[in-house]
Amino acid sequence: MTERDRFVVRTACELVRRHGYALPIDVSALCAVYGTRLVSLSELEKGGMDREAVFAVWGNRDGVAMSGRLGRAIGYNDRAAEKRIRFTLSEELMHLLLGHTQDRRFSVFSQSYDEETYKRYEAEAKHGACMLLIPPTVYFRYRALYGTAGIARLCQVSRACAWRAARYYEENEKELRALFTAEPLRCQTGALERRHPLRPRRVSADASI
């Protein structure tokens, strides 16, 4: 794990420490806490913008992060599936909090940095989004009990998101356990089974963190 990786982990850890989430995480409320305005595709279309023109500006069909004199904002496709929206908002919020949009080579209309930097920013934001939606402490505590598919339902994320998180967590488990505190989650993990009645897998392994 590189120092940049640790920076992403510490940023996500601090968010959990400060806000003591209950699952599933309310991403829209978290954006509001950090003064980030949400602008939906529907709003832009009502304002007269063409959908394909919006996607062309974003560079994708999911969303984009923006920051400047008018503050922070996230444009997002509210026509997408709910789980896709939650991941998009989390990913774009991480772009903002990790300082990616402060790079002078970045703007909503163009990203002039090199391909390596682009891939690094995207990977950091995606890993950070996974840690917001599926905190490592939740994954390590419930992976044996529910499996990855069950954790996806618990956290209301797609299976693709859950599998991405699982791969990253398994590859970096030792450092994640050391860097990502469990304390903010102790107040609510004990009630997860009652609030989310999933069918546990039949396992013999210890499911505790």
Stockholm file with secondary structure:
# STOCKHOLM 1.0

chainA/1-209         MTERDRFVVRTACELVRRHGYALPIDVSALCAVYGTRLVSLSELEKGGMDREAVFAVWGNRDGVAMSGRLGRAIGYNDRAAEKRIRFTLSEELMHLLLGHTQDRRFSVFSQSYDEETYKRYEAEAKHGACMLLIPPTVYFRYRALYGTAGIARLCQVSRACAWRAARYYEENEKELRALFTAEPLRCQTGALERRHPLRPRRVSADASI
#=GR chainA/1-209 SS CCHHHHHHHHHHHHHHHHHCCCSSCCHHHHHHHTTEEEEEHHHHHHTTCCHHHHHHHHTSSSEEEEEETTEEEEEECTTSCHHHHHHHHHHHHHHHHTTGGGSTTBCSSCBCSCHHHHHHHHHHHHHHHHHHHSCHHHHHHHHHHHHHHHHHHHHTCCHHHHHHHHHHHHHTHHHHHHHSCSGGGHHHHTTHHHHSCCCCCCCCSCCCC
#=GC SS_cons         CCHHHHHHHHHHHHHHHHHCCCSSCCHHHHHHHTTEEEEEHHHHHHTTCCHHHHHHHHTSSSEEEEEETTEEEEEECTTSCHHHHHHHHHHHHHHHHTTGGGSTTBCSSCBCSCHHHHHHHHHHHHHHHHHHHSCHHHHHHHHHHHHHHHHHHHHTCCHHHHHHHHHHHHHTHHHHHHHSCSGGGHHHHTTHHHHSCCCCCCCCSCCCC
//
